[in-house]
Amino acid sequence: MKKLLFIFLIPIFIFAVEIDPATGLVKDVGLSDVKENCTICHTGRFIVINGGNKNFWKKKIKLMHDAYGLWELSSKQKELIVNYLAKYYSKKKNISINQ
């Protein structure tokens, strides 16, 4: 019985993620770069509703730099941000303004 219970509990721990209370975004490698460079102007909600793959996020960073004055990011920062956003926010979410 103990082995069976253990097998069923493993998936719960694997898929549990911790949420950053300040942004509402998943805590993981890359979040600090997102907080320092993206949530200065945008809320976490804006990121969640604009999900996309790595190419999508690379284009968004370029747009923010070219059109809206985002400062120059190092290639390492871009990589961390893009990987983080594509991992956790690859799909658009339908979220109402009241959520």
C-alpha positions in Angstrom: 0.0 0.0 0.0 2.8 2.4 0.9 4.5 1.9 -2.5 1.2 2.5 -4.3 0.6 5.8 -2.4 4.2 6.9 -3.1 3.8 6.3 -6.8 0.6 8.4 -6.9 2.1 11.3 -5.0 5.2 11.7 -7.1 3.4 13.6 -10.0 2.1 16.1 -7.5 5.6 17.1 -6.4 7.0 17.1 -10.0 4.4 19.5 -11.3 4.2 21.8 -8.3 5.5 25.3 -9.1 6.1 28.2 -6.8 4.6 31.6 -7.8 6.3 34.9 -7.1 3.9 37.0 -5.1 5.1 40.3 -6.6 4.6 39.4 -10.2 2.3 36.3 -10.2 4.9 34.6 -12.4 6.5 31.2 -11.9 9.7 31.2 -9.8 12.5 29.7 -11.7 15.8 30.6 -13.4 15.2 33.7 -15.6 12.5 35.2 -13.4 14.9 37.7 -11.9 15.9 38.9 -15.4 12.2 39.2 -16.3 11.6 41.2 -13.2 14.5 43.5 -13.8 13.8 44.1 -17.5 10.2 43.4 -18.3 8.0 43.9 -15.2 9.5 47.4 -14.8 6.9 48.5 -17.4 4.6 45.5 -17.7 2.6 43.5 -15.1 3.0 39.7 -14.9 -0.5 39.5 -16.3 0.6 41.2 -19.5 3.2 38.5 -20.0 0.8 35.7 -19.3 -1.8 36.9 -21.9 0.9 37.4 -24.6 2.3 33.9 -24.6 4.4 32.5 -27.4 7.3 30.3 -28.4 11.0 31.3 -28.3 10.8 33.1 -31.6 7.7 35.1 -30.4 9.6 36.3 -27.3 12.7 37.2 -29.2 10.6 39.4 -31.5 8.9 41.0 -28.5 12.3 41.8 -26.9 13.5 43.3 -30.2 10.2 45.3 -30.5 10.5 46.6 -26.9 14.1 47.7 -27.7 13.5 49.2 -31.1 10.2 50.9 -30.5 9.8 51.5 -26.7 13.3 52.2 -25.4 14.2 48.9 -23.7 17.9 49.2 -22.8 20.4 46.9 -24.4 20.4 43.4 -22.9 23.3 41.1 -22.9 23.0 37.9 -25.0 23.0 35.9 -21.7 20.1 38.0 -20.4 18.1 37.6 -23.6 18.7 33.9 -23.5 17.6 33.6 -19.9 14.4 35.7 -20.5 13.5 33.9 -23.7 14.0 30.5 -22.3 12.0 31.3 -19.1 9.1 32.9 -21.0 8.9 30.1 -23.6 9.0 27.5 -20.9 6.2 28.9 -18.8 4.3 31.3 -21.0 4.3 29.6 -24.4 0.6 29.8 -24.9 -1.8 32.8 -24.7 -4.1 32.7 -21.8 -7.6 34.1 -21.9 -7.7 36.2 -18.7 -10.3 38.8 -18.0 -9.3 42.2 -16.8 -10.9 41.5 -13.4 -8.8 38.4 -12.6 
